[in-house]
Amino acid sequence: MRDCIPFWQIHPCPPWCAIKHTDTDHVEDRIHRPDQEFAAVPLTVNDPIHRRRPDGSAYSEPPLLRVDMEQHTRETSPRISLRETNSVGFTLTGSEALQIGRALVRAGQLANETA
């Protein structure tokens, strides 16, 4: 039914999209996203990030490596992002993410064999 999707949406959302799109979405907001990040992994071996609370007191926390995914309605496939809290991020294709994933799994397995 046409009234189930906004006028600008030609194709239904991908199965992983959790966003409620509306007719009033601006062009830059017409993005498919899952309901939450896939992962936010604390990087415990890295230097901590120093922050201040609203009251001015200091605290530290580990940087987070975040994995997320999105696809603009005009794009043909999703983009996967890999970024660290205070650093440059990377945007990957599905194929690139799989290659990196396999390499990380292999490295993790080798590291655990020697631990």
FIMAR-863819 format. One line per 2 residues: number of its first residue (from 1); their letters; for each residue x, y, z of C-alpha. Coordinates in Angstrom, 2 decimals. Each point is the difference from the previous one (the first is absolute). Layout:
NUM) A) X,Y,Z | ... .
! end
This chain:
1) MR) 0.00,0.00,0.00 | 1.35,3.37,-0.97 .
3) DC) -1.09,1.68,3.23 | 2.39,-2.27,1.96 .
5) IP) 3.10,1.66,-1.42 | 0.81,3.67,-0.67 .
7) FW) -0.65,1.45,-3.44 | 3.74,0.30,-0.71 .
9) QI) 0.79,-3.64,0.78 | 0.04,-2.04,-3.21 .
11) HP) 1.02,-3.34,1.54 | -0.86,-1.50,3.38 .
13) CP) 2.57,0.26,2.77 | 2.68,-2.68,0.24 .
15) PW) -0.93,-2.65,2.60 | 2.52,1.40,2.50 .
17) CA) -1.35,3.59,-0.08 | -1.65,1.06,3.26 .
19) IK) -0.65,3.65,-0.90 | -3.56,1.30,-0.29 .
21) HT) 0.14,2.07,-3.19 | -2.51,2.79,-0.61 .
23) DT) -1.11,2.24,-2.85 | 1.70,2.92,1.77 .
25) DH) 3.51,-1.55,0.08 | 2.57,2.35,-1.53 .
27) VE) 2.09,-1.47,-2.82 | 3.07,-0.34,2.24 .
29) DR) -2.08,-1.88,2.61 | -1.35,-2.63,-2.38 .
31) IH) 2.33,-2.65,1.35 | -0.56,-3.64,0.91 .
33) RP) 1.61,-0.94,3.33 | -0.23,-2.93,2.41 .
35) DQ) -1.45,0.73,3.43 | 3.41,0.25,1.63 .
37) EF) 3.70,-0.28,-0.68 | 1.18,-3.51,-0.71 .
39) AA) 2.86,0.33,2.44 | 1.77,2.44,2.25 .
41) VP) 3.12,-1.74,1.29 | 2.12,1.65,2.72 .
43) LT) 3.65,0.14,-1.12 | 1.61,-0.80,3.34 .
45) VN) 3.62,-0.11,-1.23 | -0.14,3.57,-1.36 .
47) DP) 0.54,3.25,1.87 | -3.10,1.14,1.86 .
49) IH) -2.08,2.96,-1.07 | -0.08,2.76,2.60 .
51) RR) -3.29,1.85,0.42 | -1.71,2.42,2.37 .
53) RP) -3.40,-0.33,1.60 | -2.41,2.97,0.05 .
55) DG) 1.18,0.74,3.56 | 3.60,0.31,-1.27 .
57) SA) 1.33,-3.21,1.55 | 2.25,-2.11,-2.21 .
59) YS) -0.44,-3.62,-0.97 | 1.55,-2.40,-2.50 .
61) EP) -1.47,-2.72,-2.16 | 1.33,-2.35,-2.66 .
63) PL) -0.52,0.98,-3.63 | -2.75,-1.95,-1.76 .
65) LR) 0.25,-1.64,-3.39 | -3.45,0.28,-1.54 .
67) VD) -1.52,-1.93,-2.89 | -3.15,1.34,-1.64 .
69) ME) -1.88,-0.28,-3.28 | -2.18,2.31,-2.08 .
71) QH) -1.33,0.37,-3.51 | -1.39,3.18,-1.52 .
73) TR) -3.15,-0.60,-2.00 | 1.88,1.00,-3.18 .
75) ET) 2.81,-2.51,0.59 | -0.03,-3.52,-1.40 .
77) SP) 1.69,-1.66,2.98 | 0.70,0.74,3.66 .
79) RI) 3.18,1.57,1.33 | 1.66,-1.42,3.08 .
81) SL) 1.89,2.39,2.23 | 2.88,-0.81,2.31 .
83) RE) 1.11,2.83,2.26 | 1.75,0.67,3.27 .
85) TN) -1.39,2.52,2.48 | 2.51,2.82,-0.66 .
87) SV) 1.49,-1.01,-3.30 | -0.63,-0.18,-3.70 .
89) GF) -2.53,-2.59,-1.08 | -0.13,-2.25,-3.01 .
91) TL) -2.91,-0.73,-2.30 | -0.03,-3.50,-1.45 .
93) TG) -1.93,-1.98,-2.56 | -1.49,-3.31,1.06 .
95) SE) 2.83,-1.84,-1.76 | 2.68,2.08,1.72 .
97) AL) -1.66,-0.56,3.39 | 0.00,-3.76,-0.59 .
99) QI) 3.70,0.05,-0.92 | 0.88,1.98,3.12 .
101) GR) -2.27,-2.22,2.10 | 1.73,-3.17,-1.22 .
103) AL) 3.41,1.54,0.66 | -1.05,1.04,3.53 .
105) VR) -1.44,-3.45,0.75 | 3.21,-1.66,-1.20 .
107) AG) 2.21,2.37,2.01 | -2.19,-0.47,3.08 .
109) QL) 0.18,-3.78,-0.32 | 3.79,0.08,-0.37 .
111) AN) 0.35,2.34,2.97 | -2.16,-2.25,2.18 .
113) ET) 2.01,-3.08,-1.00 | 3.17,1.58,1.38 .
115) A) -1.59,1.50,3.13 .
! end
